[in-house]
Amino acid sequence: MNDTDTLFERLATLTTGYEPDPVKESQEPTYYDYPVLTKSFWSTEIIWYFFFGGLAAGCYTLASIAALFGSKEDRVVVRTGYYLALLALLPCPPLLIKDLGRPERFLHMLRVFKVKSPMSMGTWCLLGFSLFSGITATIQAARDGLLGKWWGARALAALPQKLLALPGIALAFFLGSYSGVLLTATSIPLWSRDKRLGAIFLTSALSTSSALISLILRVIGAPTRTLHKLEKIEWVAMSLEALEIFSFLRGSGRAARPLVGTGPQEQGRHFWSFMIGGGLVLPWLLQSLTLLGGKKLRRTRARGGKGLLISLLVLIGGYFLRRTIVEAGRTSSVDAHTTLWNARR
């Protein structure tokens, strides 16, 4: 074990409060060490579905907040956010259908509406959010003159976009968090031991979407005060995300080992390097230093490389959050000892 792995193992013990004891755990009763649960079959498609769904939900939320409460110069956030929400949403249905294996399985889920089923509610939420996201983006396109000047475009531009955004925000919050709730509803120890995954995915959706909007606005140019507001939102979202993640690890204890450990099939190296270190702690520190700077520094950073770097790091961290949690879930599902330990709680 090298020095980096030793550091990661210490972090794993510190954050989860659990230190592996192979001898003692090997004596725990199992059915001939056979896995109790069926191994998770989710593949790369579901990781990207979670990632793009979070971006769509977060961008829509931020655009709607700017529309309802922002100043005139914040209209650039409204425009950019609604367009990005629709673009991020477009890959979601194909990714979900491909992960299900057969297209008719997606159609079958639309035949029923089960309030107690995260899968059913998530499918209907995706459908409803797609409707509101498409409408608000179309209204924005009409107001921006992208649909021409014919009577249909003028009618679309006259629709009450702010009023339509209210139910859209509710659906966006649901879409941003339901993927974590869906994982929590399974029997896999890593996902089900602690109930904070929904909150983690929601705060990550807000941090990654604010990072994406900031990145685009820095490239095309935007008012400094608008960028400063996005920086504050991003900093708050990252702070809440960090608190939720470490609370989740502490609450999961032994069940979090596949996520934070460095053993075979464990995701600790990617989790600590790309998610926590490079995707959360580093951009949080850089953003803190940026926010502590004066107005003069804020004027010079409107197109600065530091802001672009922070946004890219946050986006990478958001992807690796979902990837490591999904990948670690596969390892957790075949751990018979931890599964039975988790069932005894």
N, C-alpha and C positions, 0 to 999 in steps of 0.2 A: 504494500500500500504506500503510495507516494504522499508527499506533504499536502498536496491539494486534497486528496481523498481523506486524509486524516482530519483536515480542517472541516470538510463537508460532514464527516461523521460526528465531529464535535457539535457542529451546528444542528445536526439531526437530533442528537441527544438533548441539546439545550432547548430546542423549540418544541419537541414533542414530549419531553420528560420521560422518554422510554429508551432503555439501553438493552440491546438484544442479549439474551442468555440462551445460546443454542442448546446447551446440555439440558437445562430445565424445560425448555419448550419442546424438546424432542420427546420428553416423557408425558406430554399432554395427550389425552386420549383422542384418537381419530379412527376413522374406518380404514385401516391399513394405509394411512397417508393419502388416500384417494381424495381428489378435490370434491368438496361438497357442492359447489356451484358450477354451472356451465360457464366456460371461459367467455369473457366478453368478446363479441364478434365485430364490434365497431372498428372501422378502418379509418384511413386518412380522410375520406370524404366527410365524416362526421366532425372531425377536428376543424376543417375549413368551414363547414356549415355553422358550427358554434362561433367561429371567429368572424365570419362575414355577417352572421345574424346579430352579433353584439355590436359591430360597427354600424349596421343599419339602424338598430334601435337607438344607439347613442347619438348618431348624427341627427336623426329625426328629433330626438329630445332637445338637443342643444339648439337646433334651428327653430323649434317651436318656442323655446324659452326666449330666444332673441327676438322672435316675432311678437311675442306677448309683452315683453318687459324691456327689450333693448332700445337703444337710441337709434336715430336715423342712420348713423354711420355703421351700426351693427347689422344693417340689412344685408351686408355682404356675407355674414354668417348664415342668415336665413337662406339666401340663395344657394350658397355652397353646401350647407347642411342638407337641404332637401334633395338636391341633385345627388350628393354622395350617398344618402340613405337609399335612394332608389337603385343606384348603381351597385351598392354593396348587397342589396336584397336580391338582385337578379340571379346570382349563382345559387342561392339557397335552395329553391325547389329542386333544380336538377341534382344538386349534391345530396339532398335528403332522399330523393327517389332512387338515385344510384346506390346509396347505402342500404336502402331497403331491399335491393336486389331485383324487384319486379315493379313496374309502374303501377300495376293494379293495386298493390298494397297501399299506396298513398291514397288512391281513390276509395279503398275500403274504409280508411280512417275517416273519410268525410261522410260516411253513411250514418255514423253515430256521433253523439255529443255527450261525453262523459265528464262531468265536472270533477270527479275524483281521479281521473286519469291524466297525468301530466303529458303523456303522449298525445291523447286526444285533444286536450286543451291547447297544447303547443301547435298542433296542426291547424286548428281553427284560428288560433292567434296569428299564425303566419299568414293565413289567408286574409283575415281582417286587416292586419297591418299592411299587407301588400296593397289592398284597396285604398286605404287612406294615404299611404306613401305615394302611390301612383297619382291620386287626385291632387294632393298638395304640390307635387313636383310638376304636374301638368299646369296647374294654376300659375306656379312660379314661372314656368316657361312662357306662358301666355303674357304675363306681366313684363317679362324681359324681352318680348318681341320675337321670340324664337319660333312662334307659330304663325307669324305673319299678321296682317291687319284685317283679315276678313271677320265677318260678324261672329263666327263661332269662337275665334280667339278672344274677341272683346267680351263675349258672354262668359267664357272661362275666367278671364281676368277679373270679372266683377264678382265672382263667387267669394263667400266669406272664408278666406283661408285660415284666419285665426280661430274661428269657431270650429272648423273642421279639425284643427290641430289638437283640440282638447281631448276627444276620444282617441286620437292618434297617439298622444303622449301616454295614455293609459295602456294601450296595446304595445307601445314601444317598451315601457317598463316591464311588462309581462314577458315580451320576447327576449329582452336582455337578461332576465333572471331565470326564465323557465328551464333553460338547458341545465343549469345547476340543480334546480329542483328535480328535474327528471333523473339526474344521476343519484340524487339523494333518495329517491323512491325505490332504488334497486336494493338488493341484498348484499352487494359487494362491500366489504368492510371499509375500504378507503373512502368510498362515496357516501356510505350510509351512516357511518359512526357519528359524524358531526353534521349539523343541519345548516351550515353557513355557506354552502357552495352557491346557492342562489344569490346571496348578497355579494359574494366574491365576483361572480360573473357579471353582475349588474355594475358594480364599481369599476370593474375592468372595462366594461363596455363604454362607460363614460370617459375613462382616462384615455383609452385608445381612440375613441371618436374625436375627442378634443385635440388629441395629438394629430390626427389625420387632417382635421379642418385647419389647424394651425399650420401644418406643413404646406397645404395647398395655398393658404392665404399669404404665407411668406414668399412663395414662388411667384404668385401673381401680383403681390403687393396689396397691403391692406392698412387701414389706420392703426397707428401704434396703440391707441387706447383699446381698440378692439382686440388686438393681439394680447394685450396685458390682461384683459378680462378672461380670455381663453387660458392663459397661463395660470391664473389663479384657480380656475375651475379644474384644470389638469392637476395642479398641485394638491388640491383638496381631494380629488378622486383617487390619486395615488396614495395619499395618506390613509384614507379610509380602506383602500384595497389592502395596504400593508397590515393594518390592524386586523382586518377580517381574515387574512391569510394566516397570520401567526396565531390568532384565536382558534382558527380551524385546525392548525397543526397541534396545538396544545390540547384541544378537545378530542382530536382523533387518537393521539397517543400512539400505541403500537400499530394501529391500523394505517397510520401515515407512513410507515416504513418504506413501502414500495415507491413512494413519491420522493422521499428525502434521502434514502440510503444510497450507497455506492456499490452494492453487491450486484451479482448477475441479474439482469432483467429489471433492476431498480433504476429510477430516473433522477437520482440525486445530482449527478454531474450536470445534466442539462437544467434541472430545476434551480440549483444554486447559482450556476454560472450565467445562464441566459435569461432566466425569469427573475430571480431575486436580485442578483448582483447587477447584471447589465440591463435588465428590463424594468427594474423598480428602484433599487437603492441609488444607483448612479444617476438616472434621470431626475429622481427626487432631489438629490443633493444639488445637481446643476440647476434645476428649476428654483430651488430655494435661494441659491446665490443670485440668480437672475432677478427674482422678486425683491431681494434685499437691495439691489442696485438702484440708483437714483433715476430721475426722469431722463437725464442726459444719456445714461447707458441704455435706457429703454428705446430712445429714439434711434440709437446706432445699431440696435439689434433687430430692427424690424425685418431685415433680410439677412440677419446674421447666421453664421454657420452653427453657432451653439444651439439656437432654437430648432434648426433642422435636425441636428444630431439628437436632441432630446426627443423630438417627435418620432424619429426612426427607432430609437431605443425603446420607447414605450410601445410602439407597434410590434416590435420583435418580442418584447416581453409578454404582450397580450396573446400572441400566437403560442409561445412556449408554455404559458399558463395552461391553455386548453390542451396542448399536445401532451405535456407531461402528466396531467391529471387523467386523461383518457388512456395513455399508454400504461401508467402505473395501475390503473383499474384492472387491466388484463392480468398483471402479475398478482394483484390482490385477490382476484377471483379464484385462482388456483392454489392459494395458500390455505390448506385445510385447517391448520392449527389456529391461525388468526381468525378464520371464519367461525369456528366453534367458540373461540374466545369472545368474539364479538356477539355471538348469539346468547352468551350467558350474562350479558349486562342487565 
